[in-house]
Amino acid sequence: MSRRHRAGCVRGERGRELRRRLAARDGARCLYCALPFPRPEDATLDHFVPYSLWRTNRPANLVLACVPCNNAKGATLPYTLVVLLLAGSRRAGWGWTA
């Protein structure tokens, strides 16, 4: 399996520190399946809004995820975010129906 690294990706001690900060912010568990991490350093960093849509490595767009969940999500929007966006569009009167 090849790993890709984007400009500004966070590795090494800086990456470990970021994972610790995200664990303190969100809890030391996978955002998607709630699997607890014994050590935050064991988690992967996932772009909540895919990097292809929002090209940033800001902590506001990063969450901790286990490898299977991170791979399953890939470059898609999380289902809960899609539901919220669609609900907001209906309230705004965009005319979309389900």
C-alpha positions as CSV (number, residue, x, y, z in Angstrom):
1,M,0.0,0.0,0.0
2,S,1.5,3.3,-1.0
3,R,1.1,6.4,1.2
4,R,0.6,9.8,-0.2
5,H,1.8,12.9,1.5
6,R,0.4,16.3,0.8
7,A,2.1,19.6,1.1
8,G,1.9,20.7,4.7
9,C,1.1,17.1,6.0
10,V,1.9,16.7,9.6
11,R,4.4,14.0,10.5
12,G,7.0,13.3,13.2
13,E,6.8,15.0,16.6
14,R,4.6,17.8,15.1
15,G,2.0,15.1,14.0
16,R,2.1,13.3,17.4
17,E,1.5,16.6,19.1
18,L,-1.4,17.4,16.8
19,R,-3.0,14.0,17.5
20,R,-2.7,14.6,21.2
21,R,-4.4,18.0,20.8
22,L,-7.2,16.5,18.7
23,A,-7.6,13.7,21.3
24,A,-8.0,16.3,24.0
25,R,-10.5,18.2,21.9
26,D,-12.6,15.3,20.6
27,G,-11.7,12.4,22.9
28,A,-9.2,9.7,22.2
29,R,-11.5,7.6,19.9
30,C,-12.3,7.2,16.3
31,L,-14.9,9.9,15.3
32,Y,-16.8,7.4,13.1
33,C,-16.9,4.1,15.0
34,A,-16.0,5.4,18.5
35,L,-13.1,2.8,18.8
36,P,-10.9,4.1,21.7
37,F,-7.2,4.6,21.0
38,P,-4.8,3.5,23.7
39,R,-2.5,6.2,22.5
40,P,-3.5,9.1,20.2
41,E,-0.4,8.5,18.2
42,D,-2.0,5.2,17.0
43,A,-4.8,7.2,15.2
44,T,-4.8,8.4,11.7
45,L,-5.6,12.0,10.8
46,D,-8.7,12.4,8.6
47,H,-9.9,15.4,6.7
48,F,-13.5,15.7,7.9
49,V,-14.4,17.7,4.7
50,P,-12.3,16.0,2.0
51,Y,-9.0,17.6,1.1
52,S,-10.2,17.7,-2.5
53,L,-13.0,20.0,-1.5
54,W,-11.3,22.1,1.2
55,R,-7.5,22.1,0.7
56,T,-6.4,22.7,4.3
57,N,-4.7,20.9,7.1
58,R,-6.1,23.2,9.8
59,P,-7.1,21.4,13.0
60,A,-10.7,22.6,12.4
61,N,-10.9,20.1,9.5
62,L,-8.9,17.3,11.0
63,V,-10.3,14.5,13.2
64,L,-8.9,11.2,14.6
65,A,-10.0,8.0,12.8
66,C,-9.0,4.4,12.9
67,V,-7.4,3.0,9.7
68,P,-10.5,1.0,8.5
69,C,-12.9,4.0,9.0
70,N,-10.4,6.5,7.4
71,N,-10.0,4.2,4.4
72,A,-13.8,3.5,4.1
73,K,-14.6,7.2,4.2
74,G,-12.0,8.1,1.6
75,A,-12.6,11.3,-0.2
76,T,-16.4,11.5,0.6
77,L,-18.3,13.7,2.8
78,P,-19.5,12.1,6.1
79,Y,-23.2,11.1,5.9
80,T,-24.2,13.3,8.8
81,L,-22.7,16.4,7.1
82,V,-24.6,15.6,3.9
83,V,-27.9,15.3,5.8
84,L,-27.3,18.6,7.5
85,L,-26.5,20.3,4.2
86,L,-29.6,18.9,2.6
87,A,-31.8,19.9,5.5
88,G,-30.4,23.4,5.4
89,S,-31.0,23.7,1.7
90,R,-34.7,22.8,2.1
91,R,-35.1,25.4,4.8
92,A,-33.5,28.0,2.6
93,G,-36.1,27.3,-0.1
94,W,-33.8,25.8,-2.8
95,G,-36.7,23.6,-3.9
96,W,-35.0,20.2,-3.4
97,T,-37.2,17.4,-2.3
98,A,-36.4,14.0,-0.9
